[in-house]
């Protein structure tokens, strides 16, 4: 069955559903009342350095100062600048004094080895949105994602996505990026979307990013901290960049203004050959209703999530972690209790991975599977979970199943969850419940 992208535009909200095999496979939401900072690049000013927590607080012009781990304040080219070899980074960081190689080695075991000073201006990128009382998480390892490559101006590393497995294709892509003579510095990562793409398309994407970086560099020199240097862009741009591939048969949108925007994005970023996939929906019925996805999207806010056999999972969010509980429910079988537990666990694994994506849940996640006694059953369930998580764009890490049948895993949290964007604290019960934000 073809894969489609559906975009519903409302007064102050944009919703994107990616449909695969007739089901919602991914979901994104953008609301005017909450603007993500993720990917934005700022010229900030170091306000304080706390060696005890290995961090610096950087003023980027937001309500709260950004949080920069000192280990994220170093990149290969910054080290070169310290040794007096990089003029570009010197301009960006406005170093007062260059360090010799000997001085650098002498100070390498001290907390100020990262060469930050209070009051110093520094170029940083947001890698995690503000959360609760915490400011945005920052890094100096700037990266500019394109359609086929990611350009990293301060890193020398060049590599190929691990998801591109054929050795001949990996070698072909290495040969392509070797010829990128226009990028005088920095590194490149070839994205999974570059698989089987022609040299011309990959080179065009890399040149687009490099020229963008040149503009960012010039603006950095002109602006005084704190200042926004580069804005990652709205949801529509990211959807076109990251999801409109050959696997997508249609991109359908119900708003004419946004339709024309996306049309320009496609012409600029991809090329006219993809325009035949773009469609403007003009039906009287809601686009999501017409495509039978409204009910399914409403379920992503439910605590209980049923699966076909009658079993279900319970998803509870707390301040510190996410808990997923597996229940057999109305599941019936003539198999032994051990086999029944294994069958239920195997069935819910894909749904657990899907719900994590749809709800954009992050941080520490604990999954309470039904107890299994056989080691091969535990191994197969764990392997199935890892396979299901390979579709996730967010970075995940899964630990082994504990003797209690618990799996501890993490999923990279970069912003607010879908639920926290759509719901707020109930004013009548002092926050014990939640109400939908209109």
Protein Blocks (a to p, Z undefined) as FASTA:
>chain_A
ZZdddddddfkbccddddeehiafbdcdddfklccfehiacddddfbdcfknopacddeh
iabdcdddfklmccfklmmmmnopafklmmmnopabdcdfklmmmmmmpmklnopaehia
cddddfbdcehjbccdddfbdcdddfkbccdfkbcbdcddfklmblklmmmmmmmmmmmm
mlmgdcddddfklgopafklmmmmmmmmmmmmmmmmmmmmmpccdddfbdfbifklmmmm
mmmcfklmbdcdfbfklmmmmmmmmmmmnopklmmmpccdfbfbdfklmnopmmmmmmmm
pmbdcdfkopacdddddfkbccddddekjaccfbdfklmmmmmmmmmmmmmmmmmmmnop
ghjddddddddfbfklmmmmmmmmmmmmmmpmbdcddddddfkopacdddddfbdcfklm
mpccdfklnopaccddZZ
